[in-house]
Amino acid sequence: MGRNGDHEPELGPELAPVQINLARPKTPVTARLVESRSCMNGRSASFVRHWSIDLTGSGLEGTFRAGQAFGVLAPGLNEKGKPHNVRLYSIACPTWGEDGEGRIISTTVKRVLDERKPQRNTDDKNDHSLFVGVCSNYMCDIKEGAEVLITGPAGKR
């Protein structure tokens, strides 16, 4: 039933249209890392960093909305000799960005370090070597001022 007891369906909030996929994995844009700082106060088994990226000149300024994500392409090739897949990271800033103009967006990155665990029947059950996440470690290791390949916006809401 509707709000007044009638049989009209409830309508949700009207959401503004958003732009998506302006920069795709095959055609990423170059942005600049302007801040990379630890988010951890005290002791923790995790390593988490706050990451701010300047989109100025990329064509993506002001296009991201809260609730969307952007992609990061780590350099190098995977075990099959192909470029690494894009990794998506949620926007951790308001729609107007860290700078109030939508030019600087941010996210948080958790460094992935884990012991290998068999995922498929063909995986070696005795391999307990260290697994190091490709993109999260790239993002945690690069220095402020470095150029980063970005895709997005991703996500309709």
Salt bridges, closest charged atoms under 4 A:
GLU10 OE1 - ARG3 NE 3.82
GLU35 OE2 - ARG37 NE 2.78
GLU35 OE1 - HIS50 NE2 3.84
GLU98 OE1 - HIS50 NE2 3.86
ASP99 OD2 - ARG103 NE 3.54
ASP114 OD1 - LYS117 NZ 3.18
GLU115 OE2 - HIS128 ND1 3.29
ASP123 OD1 - ARG120 NH1 3.57
ASP141 OD1 - ARG111 NH2 2.86
GLU147 OE2 - ARG32 NH2 3.29
